[in-house]
Amino acid sequence: MTYDVAAVRARFPALAEGAAHFDGPGGSQVPVDVAEAVAGVMVAAVANRGRVTAAERRADLIVTEARQAVADLLGADPRGVVFGRSMTQLTYDLSRALAKGWGPGDEVIVTRLDHDANIRPWVQAAAAAGATLRWADFDPATGVLPTAAITDLLTPKTKLVAVTAASNLLGTQPDIPAITAAVHGVGALAYVDGVHHTAHALVDVKAFGADFYACSQYKFLGPHLGTVVADPELLETLRPDKLLPSSDAVPERFELGTLPYESLAGSTAAVEFLANLVPGEGTRRERLTRSLTALHEHETVLLRRLESGLRALPGVTVYGDPERARTSTVLFTVDGLTPQEVYERLGLAGVNAPASHFYAIECARHLGIGDAGAVRAGIAPYTNESDVDRLLTAVVDLAG
């Protein structure tokens, strides 16, 4: 398998501006294929979903195709694909639906490694239901969340465990299959935040053992859209608040209002683009497997180049353990400069690597970097060696 990064980059008009983009973890750049799919729907005849007019049938097909594309990407059942404005919105909606079955004496577990979108909805839902909240801590020296940090908290009273598949701040990847197996062992549910993970690895939600798996299309080359997948039989057991005349079918009962058809078409195009990163034959799932395997190898090479270069610089602190399982994401600070100052000066050098806690505020505080956070550099499908070298050169100038 040959990963042709030059061919991939040619499909991203935004790169013509000349910046080296390491801001993908906050939202990737978009290939022209996705933009054309979105525009195509905006200028086509589209109506509310139905089977009578051509406009209705077109809308219905867009939704059906989008569910199947996400199912192919995640190894999920298309009947359990729920779309929403964002992962945050969907997680809030599902937390309220699940919490209807909670009460005093029940327990919910969250981790300090997670983005706040997979913490605060559960904190607030547990409080509203009178349930007990338990925190699982990661090791700040390594950035690793040990499986035991969660399993030691499990009891027969546990109703749900919310855990990330990859930290959006550090890139750390917990052992999700081991965690979900233990969660199911006490009869609880596992809600896995895959927003950061999905952009960097082939996902198999069944192998993960995730009861709910959440992701965001705009992190993997698509439009702004959120998705949660689950077993449709599990979704059948939940009764979210909804309008009286809106569909009671699964997954539609979880999708409030009319779906954004143009974004769904863009989502399908993003999945198809990922599947074709390495040209070849096969089903879309087979093509995704081939392409994302090659992408992982490409990103791993660049990650080693970037991280080893940063760790060799005096005055630069890189967080996390490079020997642990993680995505191609690097978090660092430079002595004598605030993260914001580093971010701004890198920007002047044409390198986009923002600084923040990036909504992983519990993680940043537990790591010891506080609410100011640090500088985050994320590698994406369009990142090349030149980008990495530009970032390293710019940091050398700062650190010197």
N, C-alpha and C positions, 0 to 999 in steps of 0.2 A: 504494500500500500504506500503510495507516494502522496504526501500532502503538499499541494502546490499553493503556498501562501500568496504568491504573486497573483495567481488566478483568482483566489478568493478576494484579495484586496481590490481587484479591478471592479468588483460588483458593489463597492461601497462608495457612493459619490461623496459622502462626508469627508473621506480621507483626502480629497483633493485640496482641502483647506491647509493641509500640511502639518497638522498637529499629530503628535504621538499619543494615542489614546490609551490610557491605563485606567479610565473611569468606567469600564464595562461593568464592574460589580454593582454600580449604581444605575445602570441602564446602558445597554450596548448600542453601538451604531447599527444602522439598518441597511440591509442590501437593497438594491434597486428592485429586486424581485418582489420583496414585501411591499415596497411603496407602490409598485404597479398593481399589485393585487388589491390593495386598499383603494387606490384611485379607480380601478375597474368597477368596483361595487358602487362607489360614490356616483358614477355617471351612468350606471345601468338602471333599468327599471326594477325596483325592489319594493315590496310591500310587506305587511305583516305575514307571517308564515301561513301557508295554506296550500290547497291542492287544486284550486280552480283556475286562477289566472297564471300567466307566465311569471309575473312579478312575484306572486306568492310562492310559486314552486322554486323560483331562484333563491329566495330567502331561506326556504326550508332546506334546500340542497347545501347552501353555505353553512348552515348550522350542523347538518349531518356530517359534512366533510370535515368540519373543524373538530367535532367530537372524535371522529375516527383518527385524524392526524395526531391529536393529543394522546389518544389511546395507543397508537403506534409508537410514539415517542417515549411513553412511560411504561409500556407493557401493561396497560390497564384495559378495563372494559369500557367501551364507548358509552354504554348506558349509564355509567357512573361518573361521567365528566360534567362538572358544574362550572359554568363561566360566571365571572363577576367583574366589577370595575377594577379590583385589585385583590391581591392575596390578603391584605389587611381587612378589607371589607368582608370578604368571604369568611375569614377566620372569626371575626366578630359575629357574623350571622350564625355560623355553626356553633360557636361557643354558647350563644343564647339558646339555640335549639337543644343542644346537649344538656345544658344546665337545668332544663325543665325537669330532668330526672334526677337531679342531685338534691341533697339536703344535709342537715347537720349530721356529722359523723362520717360523711363521705370525704375523700381526699383527692387532691389534684396535685400533680408534680410538674414543675417547670424547671428550666435550667438557666444558669447565668451565662451560658455560652450563646444563647439564642438572641436573634433580632427581637426587638420589643413587640413586633407583630405576632410573635408566637409566645409571648409572655403576658402582656397586659390584658388581652381579651380573656385569658384564662384566670388571671388574678382577679379581675373584676367580676367575671361570671361566678367564680367560687365564692367571692365575698357576698354577692347578691343571693346565692343559694344557701349561705351559711356553712359551706363546706370548708375543710381545712386545706390550706395551701402549704406545700413542701417544696423547698429549693434544693436542686442538685448543683453542686459547685464543680468547676473544672480546675485543673492545676494551672495557676498563673505562670509557672516557670516554663511549662511546655505547651500550654494552650490546649491540652488534651482533657477531654471529658471521659474519665474512666467509666466503663459499664457499671461498675460497682457503685458509682456515685448515684445512679438511679436505682439499681436493684436493691441497694441497702435501704431505700426508702419505701419500697413496695410493701403493701399489706393487703389483706382481703378487702379493705375499705377503699382502696385506690380505684377511682373511676376512669381517670384519663392521665396519660403522660404526654406532654408536649415537648418535642425535642427536635433540634435541627439536624439535617443530614450533612450540613457543612456550614461552619461559621462564616457569616458574611464579612466579619472583621479579620479573622485569622486564617480562614480557609480550612480549619481543623475539621476532620470527618470522624464523628463517633462511629462505633460499631452498631449500626442501626439494627441488623438482623438479630444480634445478641440481645439488644435492649428490647425490641418488640417481642421476642420470644418470652422473655421474662415478664413483660407487661401482660401478655396474654395468659401467662401462667397463673396470674391472680385474677383473671377475668376482666381486666381493664382494657381500654382502647388506647391506641397510639396515634397521635397527630403529629406528622412529620413535616417540618418546613423544608421544602426542597428548592426554595427560590434560588439560593446561591449554587447549590449542588448541580441542578439540572443543566446549567450552562457549561458544565465541565465534564460530565460523565454520562454514560449510558445508564438509564434508570430502569429498574424492574421493580415495580411497586409490590408485586407478589413475593419476590425474593426478599425484599426489604421487610415484608410483614407489616407494612403500614396500613392502618385502617383508613386513615385519611392522609393524602399526600398533596401538599400545596406548592404551586409554582407561579411564576410571573413571566409572561411571554416577552416582555420588554427587556428581560435579562438575557434572553437567548435569541436576539436578533429580530424579535417581533414587535408588534405594537403594544401600547399600554393596555394590558388586560391581565386578569388574574384567573387562576384555575385551581380547583380542588378535585381530586379524583378519589373515589371510594367504591366499594362493592355496592352495586345498586340495591341488593337485599338489605344492607346496613342503612342506606339512605331511606329505604321504605319505612324503617322504624322511627324516623325522626319527623317531627311536625313543626316546621318553622312558621313563624308569623308571615302571613301573606294576604294579598287581596282576595276577597271572596270569589270573584269571577275568574281569577287566574288559575292556570292549570294545576291540578293536584298530582299530576304524574311526576315520576322521577326521571330525569333530574330537574325538570322544568320548575317544580315547586320551590326550588332553592334559588331560582334566577328571577330577581325582582325587576319587573318592567320589561320592555322590549330589548332584546339583545343587540349589541353593536355589530351589525352584519359586516361592516367594512373591516372592523378589527378582527373578527373571526376569520375572514378571508386572508387577512395579513398573518394571522396565527398559522393557518394551514400552509401558507407560502413559506413562513419561517421554518416550519418543520421539514418541508420539502427541500429547502435550501440546505439545512443541516444534513439531510439524507444524501445530498449530492456533493458534499464537500470533497469526497473522493468518488469520481465517476465510476459507475459499474452497474451490473444487472442485479435483480432480486426484488423481493417484496420491500416495501418501505421500511419495515422493521429490520430486515437484513441489511439494507443500505445504510440505515442509521447506525447499526452495529459496526459496520465497516468504517464509516466516516468518523464516528465519534471515538472509535479506538485510535484511528490515525490522528485525530485532533488532540486526544490526550497525550500521545507521544510527542506531538509538536509542542504543546504547551509545557510539558515536563522539561524538555530541553531548554526552552526559554526561561522557565522558572529557575532552573539550576544556574543558568548564566546570570540572571538578575540577582538572585539571592546571594550567590557566592561573591558577586561583585560588590554588593552592598555590605556584606559582612566583613569584607576585607578593608573597608574604609574606616579610618579613625574618626571617632566622634559620631558614628552612625550606630544606632541600636535597632536590631531587627527582632521582632517578637515571634515567639513560637519556636517549635523544634523542627528543623528542616528534615529530620529523619522520620517524622510521623506522617501518616496518611493525611493529605490535604489537597485542596485545589490550588490552582496557579495564582495565588494571591499572597502578596507580601505587605506586611504592616511595619512601618519604621518611623523613627524620629532622628533628628539631627541635633547634636548638642549646640546650645547657644542660640537656637532658633525655635520659635513656637511652631507647631504643626501648620498653623495658618500661614506663617511667613514662608515656610518651605513650599507649601502649595502655591502661593502667589509667585514666588520666584521661579519655580519650575514652570508655571504657566507662561512667564515672560520668555522662557527658553523654548516654548512650543511643546511642552510636555504636560499633558493633562493627568495629574495624579492628585486628587482632592484629599483634604484632611478633615476628619470629623470622628465622632463615635459611630456614625452611619446607622443610627437608631439601634445599634447593639449597645445600649447605654449601660446595662448591667454588666456586660462583658468588659467594656472599657474600664468601668470602675473597679471590677474585680481584678483586672489586669494591672491596675495601678497607674493608668494613664489619664484617668479622670474624664470629665465631660469634654475636654478639648480633644481627646482622642489622639490620633496619629495620622500619618500619611499612608494611604492605601494605594498600592499599585496592582491592578488586576490585568492578567493576560487574557486576551480574547482570540477568537478564530482569525482575526485580521492582524494580530500583532506579529511583527517580524523582528529579526535580530537588530536591524537598524533602530527600531523603536527602543529596544532594551538598551542599546549602547547610548542612545541619546539621553535616556533617563540616568544612566550611570554617570555619564560625562557631566550632566547638569548637577547631580548630587556631589560629585567630586569638587566642582566649582564652589558649591555651598559649604561643604565640609572643610575645604581648604582655607 
